[in-house]
Amino acid sequence: MLWPTLTGRGWNPWAELERLQREMNRLFESYSGNAAPSEFPAVNIWTNSDGVVLTAEVPGIKTEDLDIAVQDDTVTIRGSRPREELKDGETWLRRERGAGAFVRSFSLPFSVDADKVTATYRNGVLELTLPRAEADKPKRIAVNTE
């Protein structure tokens, strides 16, 4: 619970400790060179009647450094982004962009036809089109009348 710094009874040391904790957290985030950790790469996934579309933000990564695998209802993206090195005399002021190897796997709501998956890479965004497997599509059943 946050307490106001000044109360009707005077100074509140607990509020000051909470403020100090917040400042220390900010200090260590900037010292490590990273902002709050998040999943990399950031993705959007949506479905339609034909399948799933997945977009991933992967700027600065060469297509040959990406590995995409699909098995049944799971898609996995692996890759690596090189760490930026500074020249002599340069110092980081802020460093938020992740570097190094990454792996992200996603379970989809249905099986995918792996032979028909397409991948495009444009302006730092990878787009995967993952068509639903024919065997997994709902079938319409006709009702016969007698």
ZADO-1210 file (C-alpha; in nm, 4 decimals, padded with zeros to 6 digits):
<atoms>
<atom x="00.0000" y="00.0000" z="00.0000" code="MET" pos="1"/>
<atom x="00.1361" y="00.3439" z="-00.0891" code="LEU" pos="2"/>
<atom x="00.1313" y="00.5969" z="00.1907" code="TRP" pos="3"/>
<atom x="00.1472" y="00.9699" z="00.1270" code="PRO" pos="4"/>
<atom x="00.4858" y="01.1142" z="00.2189" code="THR" pos="5"/>
<atom x="00.3253" y="01.3605" z="00.4573" code="LEU" pos="6"/>
<atom x="00.0366" y="01.2547" z="00.6730" code="THR" pos="7"/>
<atom x="-00.1528" y="01.4384" z="00.9400" code="GLY" pos="8"/>
<atom x="00.1037" y="01.2954" z="01.1826" code="ARG" pos="9"/>
<atom x="00.4159" y="01.3937" z="00.9864" code="GLY" pos="10"/>
<atom x="00.6737" y="01.2148" z="00.7710" code="TRP" pos="11"/>
<atom x="00.6039" y="00.8545" z="00.6565" code="ASN" pos="12"/>
<atom x="00.9233" y="00.6451" z="00.6291" code="PRO" pos="13"/>
<atom x="00.7423" y="00.3595" z="00.4456" code="TRP" pos="14"/>
<atom x="00.6485" y="00.5875" z="00.1573" code="ALA" pos="15"/>
<atom x="01.0104" y="00.6986" z="00.1328" code="GLU" pos="16"/>
<atom x="01.1299" y="00.3345" z="00.1254" code="LEU" pos="17"/>
<atom x="00.8870" y="00.2548" z="-00.1588" code="GLU" pos="18"/>
<atom x="01.0080" y="00.5599" z="-00.3521" code="ARG" pos="19"/>
<atom x="01.3696" y="00.4552" z="-00.2967" code="LEU" pos="20"/>
<atom x="01.2886" y="00.1012" z="-00.4214" code="GLN" pos="21"/>
<atom x="01.1366" y="00.2424" z="-00.7430" code="ARG" pos="22"/>
<atom x="01.4422" y="00.4613" z="-00.8020" code="GLU" pos="23"/>
<atom x="01.6800" y="00.1686" z="-00.7416" code="MET" pos="24"/>
<atom x="01.4861" y="-00.0461" z="-00.9904" code="ASN" pos="25"/>
<atom x="01.5162" y="00.2291" z="-01.2531" code="ARG" pos="26"/>
<atom x="01.8879" y="00.2662" z="-01.1808" code="LEU" pos="27"/>
<atom x="01.9571" y="-00.1053" z="-01.2270" code="PHE" pos="28"/>
<atom x="01.7511" y="-00.1199" z="-01.5478" code="GLU" pos="29"/>
<atom x="01.9628" y="00.1536" z="-01.7033" code="SER" pos="30"/>
<atom x="02.2868" y="00.0067" z="-01.5600" code="TYR" pos="31"/>
<atom x="02.2234" y="-00.3300" z="-01.7243" code="SER" pos="32"/>
<atom x="02.1663" y="-00.1500" z="-02.0523" code="GLY" pos="33"/>
<atom x="01.8193" y="-00.2953" z="-02.0900" code="ASN" pos="34"/>
<atom x="01.4692" y="-00.1747" z="-02.0346" code="ALA" pos="35"/>
<atom x="01.2165" y="-00.4022" z="-01.8743" code="ALA" pos="36"/>
<atom x="01.2500" y="-00.7449" z="-02.0379" code="PRO" pos="37"/>
<atom x="00.9962" y="-00.8472" z="-02.2985" code="SER" pos="38"/>
<atom x="00.9543" y="-01.1306" z="-02.5433" code="GLU" pos="39"/>
<atom x="01.1562" y="-01.0977" z="-02.8626" code="PHE" pos="40"/>
<atom x="01.0512" y="-01.0853" z="-03.1316" code="PRO" pos="41"/>
<atom x="00.7162" y="-00.9197" z="-03.0711" code="ALA" pos="42"/>
<atom x="00.4435" y="-01.1009" z="-03.2650" code="VAL" pos="43"/>
<atom x="00.0828" y="-01.0604" z="-03.3721" code="ASN" pos="44"/>
<atom x="-00.1194" y="-01.3714" z="-03.4554" code="ILE" pos="45"/>
<atom x="-00.4694" y="-01.3843" z="-03.5993" code="TRP" pos="46"/>
<atom x="-00.6894" y="-01.6449" z="-03.7556" code="THR" pos="47"/>
<atom x="-00.9365" y="-01.6463" z="-04.0419" code="ASN" pos="48"/>
<atom x="-01.1367" y="-01.9175" z="-04.2187" code="SER" pos="49"/>
<atom x="-00.8311" y="-02.0298" z="-04.4193" code="ASP" pos="50"/>
<atom x="-00.5713" y="-02.0476" z="-04.1447" code="GLY" pos="51"/>
<atom x="-00.3454" y="-01.8311" z="-03.9311" code="VAL" pos="52"/>
<atom x="-00.1323" y="-01.5276" z="-04.0075" code="VAL" pos="53"/>
<atom x="00.1656" y="-01.4534" z="-03.7828" code="LEU" pos="54"/>
<atom x="00.3755" y="-01.1372" z="-03.8058" code="THR" pos="55"/>
<atom x="00.6988" y="-01.0924" z="-03.6113" code="ALA" pos="56"/>
<atom x="00.9136" y="-00.7822" z="-03.5743" code="GLU" pos="57"/>
<atom x="01.2683" y="-00.8884" z="-03.6600" code="VAL" pos="58"/>
<atom x="01.4540" y="-00.5772" z="-03.7794" code="PRO" pos="59"/>
<atom x="01.8262" y="-00.6144" z="-03.8319" code="GLY" pos="60"/>
<atom x="01.8080" y="-00.9910" z="-03.8819" code="ILE" pos="61"/>
<atom x="01.9089" y="-01.1450" z="-04.2121" code="LYS" pos="62"/>
<atom x="01.6664" y="-01.3976" z="-04.3582" code="THR" pos="63"/>
<atom x="01.9398" y="-01.6616" z="-04.3610" code="GLU" pos="64"/>
<atom x="01.9612" y="-01.6204" z="-03.9810" code="ASP" pos="65"/>
<atom x="01.5925" y="-01.7152" z="-03.9387" code="LEU" pos="66"/>
<atom x="01.4729" y="-02.0734" z="-03.8996" code="ASP" pos="67"/>
<atom x="01.0990" y="-02.1404" z="-03.9170" code="ILE" pos="68"/>
<atom x="00.9523" y="-02.4823" z="-03.8386" code="ALA" pos="69"/>
<atom x="00.5933" y="-02.6068" z="-03.8405" code="VAL" pos="70"/>
<atom x="00.4775" y="-02.9352" z="-03.6912" code="GLN" pos="71"/>
<atom x="00.1076" y="-03.0199" z="-03.6529" code="ASP" pos="72"/>
<atom x="-00.0338" y="-02.7221" z="-03.4613" code="ASP" pos="73"/>
<atom x="00.2930" y="-02.5606" z="-03.3490" code="THR" pos="74"/>
<atom x="00.5058" y="-02.3002" z="-03.5250" code="VAL" pos="75"/>
<atom x="00.8571" y="-02.2171" z="-03.4029" code="THR" pos="76"/>
<atom x="01.0721" y="-01.9195" z="-03.5004" code="ILE" pos="77"/>
<atom x="01.4449" y="-01.9281" z="-03.4216" code="ARG" pos="78"/>
<atom x="01.7062" y="-01.6731" z="-03.5039" code="GLY" pos="79"/>
<atom x="01.9842" y="-01.4519" z="-03.3879" code="SER" pos="80"/>
<atom x="02.0447" y="-01.0784" z="-03.3931" code="ARG" pos="81"/>
<atom x="02.4058" y="-00.9635" z="-03.3637" code="PRO" pos="82"/>
<atom x="02.4974" y="-00.7355" z="-03.0758" code="ARG" pos="83"/>
<atom x="02.5878" y="-00.3826" z="-03.1816" code="GLU" pos="84"/>
<atom x="02.9449" y="-00.2967" z="-03.0861" code="GLU" pos="85"/>
<atom x="03.0515" y="00.0585" z="-03.0105" code="LEU" pos="86"/>
<atom x="03.3604" y="00.2241" z="-03.1520" code="LYS" pos="87"/>
<atom x="03.6406" y="00.3433" z="-02.9251" code="ASP" pos="88"/>
<atom x="03.5309" y="00.6432" z="-02.7227" code="GLY" pos="89"/>
<atom x="03.1571" y="00.5706" z="-02.7605" code="GLU" pos="90"/>
<atom x="02.9348" y="00.4977" z="-02.4600" code="THR" pos="91"/>
<atom x="02.5790" y="00.3675" z="-02.4462" code="TRP" pos="92"/>
<atom x="02.3194" y="00.6125" z="-02.3155" code="LEU" pos="93"/>
<atom x="02.0338" y="00.3659" z="-02.3500" code="ARG" pos="94"/>
<atom x="02.0222" y="00.0123" z="-02.4864" code="ARG" pos="95"/>
<atom x="01.6779" y="-00.1432" z="-02.5288" code="GLU" pos="96"/>
<atom x="01.6990" y="-00.3527" z="-02.8453" code="ARG" pos="97"/>
<atom x="01.7617" y="-00.7168" z="-02.7706" code="GLY" pos="98"/>
<atom x="02.0519" y="-00.9093" z="-02.9202" code="ALA" pos="99"/>
<atom x="02.1551" y="-01.2721" z="-02.9328" code="GLY" pos="100"/>
<atom x="01.9726" y="-01.5951" z="-03.0047" code="ALA" pos="101"/>
<atom x="01.5980" y="-01.6318" z="-02.9610" code="PHE" pos="102"/>
<atom x="01.3327" y="-01.9035" z="-02.9909" code="VAL" pos="103"/>
<atom x="00.9566" y="-01.8494" z="-02.9871" code="ARG" pos="104"/>
<atom x="00.6989" y="-02.1294" z="-03.0242" code="SER" pos="105"/>
<atom x="00.3241" y="-02.0899" z="-03.0565" code="PHE" pos="106"/>
<atom x="00.0443" y="-02.3451" z="-03.0355" code="SER" pos="107"/>
<atom x="-00.2225" y="-02.2792" z="-03.2950" code="LEU" pos="108"/>
<atom x="-00.5917" y="-02.3714" z="-03.2642" code="PRO" pos="109"/>
<atom x="-00.5629" y="-02.6317" z="-03.5439" code="PHE" pos="110"/>
<atom x="-00.3108" y="-02.8304" z="-03.7496" code="SER" pos="111"/>
<atom x="-00.1299" y="-02.6536" z="-04.0324" code="VAL" pos="112"/>
<atom x="-00.0557" y="-02.7775" z="-04.3850" code="ASP" pos="113"/>
<atom x="00.3222" y="-02.7346" z="-04.3596" code="ALA" pos="114"/>
<atom x="00.3701" y="-02.7796" z="-04.7369" code="ASP" pos="115"/>
<atom x="00.1652" y="-02.4653" z="-04.8069" code="LYS" pos="116"/>
<atom x="00.3178" y="-02.2286" z="-04.5486" code="VAL" pos="117"/>
<atom x="00.4571" y="-01.9067" z="-04.6968" code="THR" pos="118"/>
<atom x="00.6976" y="-01.6583" z="-04.5400" code="ALA" pos="119"/>
<atom x="00.7730" y="-01.3037" z="-04.6502" code="THR" pos="120"/>
<atom x="01.0104" y="-01.0493" z="-04.5012" code="TYR" pos="121"/>
<atom x="00.9483" y="-00.6805" z="-04.5637" code="ARG" pos="122"/>
<atom x="01.0616" y="-00.3697" z="-04.3745" code="ASN" pos="123"/>
<atom x="01.1850" y="-00.5735" z="-04.0769" code="GLY" pos="124"/>
<atom x="00.8585" y="-00.7680" z="-04.0397" code="VAL" pos="125"/>
<atom x="00.8351" y="-01.1416" z="-04.1007" code="LEU" pos="126"/>
<atom x="00.4902" y="-01.2573" z="-04.2124" code="GLU" pos="127"/>
<atom x="00.3927" y="-01.6238" z="-04.2039" code="LEU" pos="128"/>
<atom x="00.0759" y="-01.7488" z="-04.3692" code="THR" pos="129"/>
<atom x="-00.0124" y="-02.0841" z="-04.2133" code="LEU" pos="130"/>
<atom x="-00.3003" y="-02.2549" z="-04.3958" code="PRO" pos="131"/>
<atom x="-00.5258" y="-02.4890" z="-04.2039" code="ARG" pos="132"/>
<atom x="-00.4797" y="-02.8580" z="-04.2913" code="ALA" pos="133"/>
<atom x="-00.7660" y="-02.9941" z="-04.5042" code="GLU" pos="134"/>
<atom x="-00.8157" y="-03.2858" z="-04.2652" code="ALA" pos="135"/>
<atom x="-00.8632" y="-03.0382" z="-03.9801" code="ASP" pos="136"/>
<atom x="-01.1191" y="-02.8153" z="-04.1561" code="LYS" pos="137"/>
<atom x="-01.4794" y="-02.8542" z="-04.0483" code="PRO" pos="138"/>
<atom x="-01.6859" y="-03.0579" z="-04.2916" code="LYS" pos="139"/>
<atom x="-02.0444" y="-02.9736" z="-04.3754" code="ARG" pos="140"/>
<atom x="-02.2685" y="-03.2762" z="-04.3474" code="ILE" pos="141"/>
<atom x="-02.5755" y="-03.2921" z="-04.5662" code="ALA" pos="142"/>
<atom x="-02.8898" y="-03.4262" z="-04.4061" code="VAL" pos="143"/>
<atom x="-03.0891" y="-03.6664" z="-04.6214" code="ASN" pos="144"/>
<atom x="-03.4660" y="-03.6768" z="-04.6053" code="THR" pos="145"/>
<atom x="-03.6693" y="-03.9906" z="-04.6543" code="GLU" pos="146"/>
</atoms>
